[in-house]
């Protein structure tokens, strides 16, 4: 009788350990999914910001080109000195 009791207790202990490990794994996976979602959102924000900065840089280059062209035209209109 005591041998059967020991076997039953061992099975119950093993089952409790397995359940605890499974619950821990689920909890870790849940946290990882949450972290992945946060990282994806952050990457998307960075991508949008990079797009904004690239657009601003293109706009600045266009303003610089226009300014250089206007300066060149103004220089041509000046009377010759010399």
Secondary structure as the mmCIF struct_conf table of DSSP 4:
data_model
#
loop_
_struct_conf.conf_type_id
_struct_conf.id
_struct_conf.beg_label_comp_id
_struct_conf.beg_label_asym_id
_struct_conf.beg_label_seq_id
_struct_conf.end_label_comp_id
_struct_conf.end_label_asym_id
_struct_conf.end_label_seq_id
HELX_RH_AL_P HELX_RH_AL_P1 UNK A 2 UNK A 77
BEND BEND1 UNK A 78 UNK A 78
HELX_LH_PP_P HELX_LH_PP_P1 UNK A 79 UNK A 80
#
